[in-house]
Amino acid sequence: MGTGGRPSEHRPGSPARHAPPFDPELRAALEAGGAGAREPLTPEGLAAVQARDAAARPRPTLRALRAGGRFAVEELRTPADGDGRAVRLVSARPAGATGPLSLLYYMHGGGMIMGNAWSVLPRLLREWALPLGLAVISVEYRLAPGAPYLGPVEDCYAGLVLAAGHAAALGLDADRVILGGKSAGGGLAAALALLTRDRGGPVPAGQLLMSPMLDDRGTTFSSHQMAGLDTWDRTSNATAWQAVLGDRYGTAGLSPYAAPARATDLSGLPPAYVDTGSAETFRDEAVAYADAIWRAGGEAELHVWPGAFHGFDTLAPRAVLSRDAHDARSRWLRRIVGR
């Protein structure tokens, strides 16, 4: 590792490291994806990758999301930070669902540099909204490097205040709002739980943190161990964090609302579900976050999926391990909703 806590560059010619083996099904899917599945993201290539992602990532229309009438879907807007700008949200629920519904308030992944609120909805609606009777609101937060410091989590907070403050009109149960997200979205969900706790804002019923992106410092063992091996390795992670934080990247005193692993007080948070892969860059920071919640007297359920890399269930959704992960997340959601 370089000085100042900055990640060091992994050199392919360096001595072999012991790393957890990939699950055989997942390894086959990764190999089928070719070299591009593990091509690192660099600052020099960031703009090109963002452009390709924006052009290629699905952005289904509201009509498509309604799936022939199976779901009721609408776009919402709420003022952001007093400059006249609005945060866009996509609200969806099973069509015909009556009574106030529990809400999965969701933040998409993409390293806080890619992704959109629409692309994640078909899977969320199919796998959770319909079988569990949940409403889902997906947030279109600002992306780096164009977003100002703390802009993404502030956008998420503005949307949460809207959802909780207008719960009755939206057919939601304000006491059963679950914050959720994967990767960068998982990190934003964790940050939002901290922010709303400290501001005395809406009180979530739970936080679903899937392979969360929590720590900008790049100092964990797993971030070094999986360099050049994981689908999102320390080079890609450093590139994303630099885009998000600018000159604040890796510095002392960084706000935990930017990088939740920086938090020193994890008391008073809603029950958490935290998962990660054993062969993942984020493994150690996710495990440490769950442990810190326990040490603060909180509730956390932790799963470390053996042989899983970052985004394993997206790359290989039919693999046994991916289905096991989905089932575990669903059981946790069902328990939280039932409380």
Residue pairs with C-beta under 8 A, 6 or more apart in sequence:
1 7
1 8
1 218
1 219
1 224
2 8
4 250
5 217
5 218
5 219
5 250
6 218
6 238
6 250
7 218
7 223
7 234
7 235
7 237
7 238
8 224
9 235
10 227
10 228
10 233
10 234
10 235
12 228
17 224
17 225
18 225
19 225
19 226
19 229
19 279
20 278
20 279
20 306
20 307
21 27
21 279
21 307
22 30
22 279
22 307
22 308
22 309
23 305
23 306
23 307
23 308
23 312
23 319
23 321
24 307
25 316
25 319
25 320
25 321
26 307
26 308
26 309
26 312
26 315
26 316
26 319
26 321
26 322
27 307
29 315
29 316
29 319
30 37
30 38
30 231
30 309
30 315
30 316
33 315
37 231
37 315
38 228
38 229
38 230
38 231
38 233
40 228
40 233
40 235
40 236
40 239
41 49
41 111
41 235
41 236
41 239
41 240
42 235
42 239
43 239
43 242
43 243
46 113
46 145
46 239
46 243
49 114
50 113
50 114
50 143
53 110
53 114
53 115
54 114
57 114
57 115
57 116
57 119
58 118
58 119
58 122
59 116
59 118
59 119
60 118
60 119
60 121
60 122
62 73
62 74
62 75
62 90
65 71
65 73
65 90
65 92
65 118
65 121
65 122
65 125
66 72
66 73
66 95
67 122
67 125
69 95
70 94
70 95
70 125
70 130
71 92
71 93
71 94
71 95
71 125
71 129
71 130
72 92
72 93
72 94
72 95
72 97
73 90
73 91
73 92
73 121
74 90
74 91
74 92
75 88
75 89
75 90
75 91
76 88
76 89
76 90
76 91
76 137
76 159
76 162
77 86
77 87
77 88
77 89
78 86
78 87
78 89
78 158
78 159
78 161
78 162
79 85
79 86
79 87
79 158
80 86
80 87
80 154
80 155
80 158
81 154
81 158
87 139
87 140
87 141
87 155
87 158
87 159
88 117
88 140
89 117
89 137
89 138
89 139
89 140
89 159
89 162
89 163
90 117
90 118
90 121
90 137
90 138
90 140
91 135
91 136
91 137
91 170
92 121
92 125
92 129
92 135
92 136
92 137
92 138
93 101
93 129
93 134
93 135
93 136
93 171
94 125
94 129
94 130
94 133
97 133
97 135
97 171
99 171
100 167
100 168
100 171
100 172
100 173
101 133
101 134
101 135
101 171
101 172
101 173
102 132
102 133
102 134
102 135
102 172
102 173
102 176
102 177
102 178
102 205
102 337
103 134
103 135
103 136
103 137
103 163
103 167
103 172
103 173
103 176
103 177
103 178
104 124
104 128
104 129
104 134
104 135
104 136
104 137
104 178
104 180
104 208
104 333
105 137
105 139
105 159
105 160
105 163
105 177
105 178
105 179
105 180
105 204
106 120
106 124
106 136
106 137
106 138
106 139
106 180
106 181
106 185
107 138
107 139
107 141
107 156
107 179
107 180
107 181
107 184
107 185
107 186
107 188
107 189
107 192
108 115
108 116
108 117
108 119
108 120
108 138
108 139
108 181
108 182
108 184
108 185
109 115
109 120
109 181
109 182
109 183
109 184
109 185
109 186
109 213
109 311
110 143
110 183
110 184
110 185
111 183
111 184
111 213
111 232
111 236
111 237
111 240
112 143
112 144
112 147
112 152
112 184
112 187
112 188
112 213
112 240
112 243
112 244
113 143
113 144
113 145
113 184
113 240
113 243
113 244
114 143
115 143
115 184
115 185
116 140
117 138
117 139
117 140
118 138
120 138
121 136
121 138
124 136
124 138
125 136
127 326
127 330
128 134
128 136
128 330
128 333
129 135
129 136
131 330
132 330
132 333
132 334
132 337
134 333
134 337
135 170
135 171
135 172
137 159
137 163
139 155
139 156
139 159
140 155
141 147
141 151
141 152
141 153
141 155
141 156
141 188
142 148
142 151
142 152
142 155
143 152
144 152
144 240
144 243
144 244
145 243
145 244
145 246
147 244
149 245
149 246
149 248
149 258
150 255
150 257
150 258
152 188
152 244
153 188
153 191
153 192
153 195
153 257
153 258
156 188
156 191
156 192
157 192
157 195
157 196
157 199
157 201
160 177
160 179
160 192
160 196
160 201
160 202
161 201
161 202
163 170
163 172
163 177
163 202
164 174
164 177
164 201
164 202
165 202
167 173
167 174
174 202
175 203
175 205
176 205
176 336
176 337
176 339
177 202
177 204
177 205
178 204
178 205
178 206
178 207
178 208
178 333
178 336
178 337
179 189
179 192
179 193
179 204
179 206
179 207
179 208
179 270
180 186
180 189
180 207
180 208
180 209
180 210
181 187
181 188
181 189
181 208
181 209
181 210
181 212
182 210
182 211
182 212
183 210
183 211
183 212
183 213
183 232
183 282
183 310
183 311
184 213
184 240
185 210
186 208
186 209
186 210
186 211
186 212
186 213
186 214
187 209
187 212
187 213
187 214
187 259
187 260
189 207
189 208
189 209
189 212
190 207
190 209
190 212
190 214
190 260
190 272
190 289
191 256
191 257
191 258
191 259
191 260
193 204
193 207
193 269
193 270
193 272
194 256
194 257
194 260
194 263
194 266
194 269
195 201
195 257
196 202
196 203
196 204
197 268
197 269
203 270
204 270
205 270
205 271
205 336
205 337
205 339
206 270
206 271
206 272
206 273
206 332
206 333
206 336
207 269
207 270
207 271
207 272
207 273
208 272
208 273
208 329
208 332
208 333
209 272
209 273
209 274
209 275
209 286
209 289
210 273
210 275
210 329
211 275
211 276
211 277
211 280
211 282
211 286
211 310
211 311
212 260
212 274
212 276
212 282
212 285
212 286
212 289
213 237
213 240
213 282
214 259
214 260
214 261
214 282
214 285
214 286
214 289
215 259
215 260
215 261
215 262
215 285
216 241
216 244
216 245
216 249
216 250
216 254
216 258
216 259
216 261
216 262
217 250
217 259
217 261
218 234
218 237
218 238
218 241
218 250
220 283
220 284
220 285
220 288
221 284
222 280
222 281
222 282
222 283
222 284
222 285
223 233
223 234
223 237
223 281
223 282
223 284
223 285
224 234
226 233
226 234
226 279
226 280
226 281
226 283
226 309
227 233
227 234
227 235
227 281
228 235
229 279
229 309
230 279
230 280
230 281
230 309
230 310
231 309
231 310
231 311
231 315
232 281
232 282
232 310
232 311
233 281
234 281
237 281
241 249
241 250
241 259
242 249
244 258
245 254
245 258
245 259
248 254
248 258
254 262
255 262
256 262
256 263
256 264
260 289
261 285
261 288
261 289
263 292
265 296
266 289
266 292
266 293
266 295
266 296
266 298
267 296
267 297
267 298
268 298
269 293
269 296
269 298
271 298
271 299
271 300
271 301
271 336
272 290
272 293
272 298
272 299
272 300
272 301
273 300
273 301
273 303
273 329
273 332
273 333
274 286
274 287
274 289
274 290
274 300
274 301
274 302
274 303
275 286
275 302
275 303
275 304
275 305
275 325
275 328
275 329
276 282
276 283
276 286
276 287
276 303
276 304
276 305
276 308
277 283
277 304
277 305
277 306
277 307
277 308
277 309
277 310
277 312
278 304
278 305
278 306
278 307
278 308
279 307
279 308
279 309
280 308
280 309
280 310
281 310
282 310
283 304
286 302
286 304
287 302
287 304
290 300
290 301
290 302
293 299
293 300
294 300
301 332
303 325
303 328
305 312
305 321
305 324
305 325
306 321
307 321
308 321
308 325
312 319
312 321
312 322
312 325
313 319
313 321
313 322
313 325
313 326
316 322
